[in-house]
Amino acid sequence: NIPLPSDLKEGESSYQSLKPAIVWDSRVRDEAFNSYSGFYGLVSFEKSGGFLGGNVNFTKYFLDLRKYSRSGKFWRAPILALRLRGKWGENLPFDEEFYTGGQDTLRGYRQNEFKSPRVLLGTVELRVPLTQGLLSYIFFDTADIQYSFTHQDYKNGFGFGMRITSPVGIIRLDYGIGESGEPRIYFGMGDVF
């Protein structure tokens, strides 16, 4: 558990925010909605307070870049999937900082194990389609968790997983190992990227 800062005061906060985004998506998908070629990019920011009203004033910035390439045209050919994400903020209150750890950010670690005002995440997956609805992969996740400009922490995780396309949606099962060497099993719904 992450301790609360000693200067945190109890009271009410009013949030008024704006979240514009720019998205570029050139991905090509197969019948199982598996991206195997192309690029995805998202740049966005969130502004709270200031001219928008409210008494909580901060700015958040987000970057999400994804690249997919398949070796050959056959649908069972391996796919290399790359992802780079950046999240950082200015004047962030404690409850608006970014969580890292778990199936969607850094596999091999507990869910939301780390919290910081800036984080850079990288993921490499080598995906192998086994059937039209079953995809296996090996992965490597890395994170640069920046608690301040002078205090950074680098974390890595690796493992393997499976993604199943079912009538109720995509089911994911991941087995990840972090720096402690303790394996973690994750179960989730929906696609990661």
C-alpha angles and dihedrals in degrees: 000000000000113000119232117248114261092234094055110120128203115242146096125301127196117210123196111169144171123207115190119175141186116211130188116186122177096153121143116211134192128223091282090056090250112152109226105160139026141035138285125196132178127181118178144149137199122215121192127182125359112084090359094066128234127105099258111086119189143124128221127194126200133191125181120176123177131180128187130189132171125203101231135347099272110108092230093057114117118265125213111211121188128186134183121185131181127188124178138152146194123226091357116180114227094260092053097056119113124265121216129189135068139060098320100045117014117006117207093049136082119274109277092354094154132043127189144145092245133034137168116199130190129186133185119188129180104202126196118189109219097180133352090274102031124073126178125194147171118219146192119200125188134180137192102203110194114198090173137341089274100039120063131162124199119206131181134191135178140178144111139276150174132233120202124194105215135171089262094050138272116334119199129197118184133181110199136177123200132190093289090062091232110135120229128198120210130193121191147154127236133027122298097208 
